[in-house]
Amino acid sequence: MQKNKIPHLLFCLAIVVVFFVTPAPLSLESNAWNFLGIFIAVILAVILQVMPLGAVCLIAIAVVALSGITTPNSAIRSAQIKAVTPLAKSADPAYESKVNEAIYQAFKEALIASDQKEKALQIDASSNTLAQKSSALNAIYTEENSKNRAQRLKDETTIAALSSVAMSVHPEQKVQETLNNAKSKLKASTGIKDALSGFSNSLIWLIVVSIIVARGVIKTGLGERLSYYFISIFGKKTIGIAYSIALSETVLAPVTPSNTARAGAIINPIVQAIARTFKSTPEDGTQSKIGTYLSLVNYQANPISSAMFITATAPNPLVVDLVAKATNLDIQITWGQWALGMLLPGLAAMALMPLIVYFLSPPEIKETPNAREFAKSKLNELGAMKRDEKIMLSVFAMLLLLWADAAGLIFGITLNATTIALLGLTLVLVSGVLSFSEILAEKTAWNTLVWFSALVMMATMLGKLGVTAFLAQGLENIGTHLGLGGFSIMIFLSVAFLYAHYFFASTTAHITAMFFVFYSAGLALGAPPLLYAFIMLTAGNVMMTLTHYATGTAPVIFGTGYVSLNKWWGVGFVMSVVNMIVMISVGLIWWKILGFY
């Protein structure tokens, strides 16, 4: 780790310390509150780039495994009760009556110490049985506090009573060791299981395999050929080149899960080559001739194409996973459903984007007949389509058809999206387009597997420990206080979620940290689940328009020097507004036709 990152690391560690030394809210267990602190520290470490993303996430996995912090305290108490009960039973066969009496007394004392003293004394004086009295006191305590807190009091009292009975015969050390061993064994088992749980997520493997397959598109030159082909057709005018870039983005998006590879590695070099052909370079101050405009189009096409397909950018499968969890698996967005749902909204936004950018940053060069000649000359250099390119094109087409459920429509066969991706990878391997050594060398894919698995795991554990429900309740209270509901709450929350991205340098970190909370809050306030999911996934991709650090593509294109910082932020903000208005407006009509709400 670099020395200049040490203050950032200390800041992240300080966040963890704060959450460990401050008491948890009444509705949260202490380990859930502590885990939230660790989660925030991990997200901050990613944003502040304390270490590479994969390194931060590996450390997070290790922390979860070692600490067992994701083990619910309720589960620990249950394990301890189960472990110490045999000792109490051997000490006194009538232990149950003593435990019940202790529970009754604990609830009575807790209520007497609060504002419910009269009710507690009335119940105590009644002629009901001990079990009935205890149940009544439990109900009052739960109403005044929370179900979790009532269960916690009951469990802790049970453990104390069982321990007291057991110690009447057994040594205190033996009883304490029994309790500690039960806790330690459960945390060790749960910790490693939870820490590695993300690696079994099929959506993560969909992205990993798709990134590997996309390497074939780059290696064979198929992506470059498609881009030059579109420019050779539409490149007579500058606006035509812009639409060629947009079309290339749209065509390549379904099979290039790395939006950075798509816009940065495939299209950006072509854009720069065209700009330099027209003597437009940042070095001599002529970038505004054509380079600035084309660079902005290159970048602004990226968020739109990313929103159109699950496999167009890495965080999209995470959105699918979080939506499924928030709706108890009632809403499970398929590849085809996402593609169909975002087809018209995406195409409408993509069609308008070059015109809006043209207005915001007009190029000095309007006519570009040389661009078509340039593209044609590049195509001539590439020559006829080679064997590997034909194979990749065939695999490309097959993946699109199968992801669109062609197998189901024709043969009645259902295939998982990840299974389809693995089939594509198999064909690429068998045909020799990619070798296994090239797959091993695809660092982006394996890095994605590590950080994606870790972040999915942590987001899942937030739900398991009740943290997301706690945070969503807070947002719900804000929405209720503002009198929002239905459509207004969806817009309010999605816009707040979108512009919070000014504070994030990673779409994945942003979605991991906030998507589930915002989505759950909207559901609690009455938002239609599927409609709200599509509004939120739109915001989750549009947010990439905003800054020069918004996603991995941004620094690649911004680093070429063609666009000033002020222009980048200005155009980004305007495009975020335009894209949301266009995509949501068209979407509301299209999604109604599709029956999404």
Summary of the structure (lengths in Angstrom):
residues: 597
radius of gyration: 29.0
end to end distance: 49.5
largest distance: 97.9
contacts: 2114
relative contact order: 0.11
helix: 79%
strand: 0%
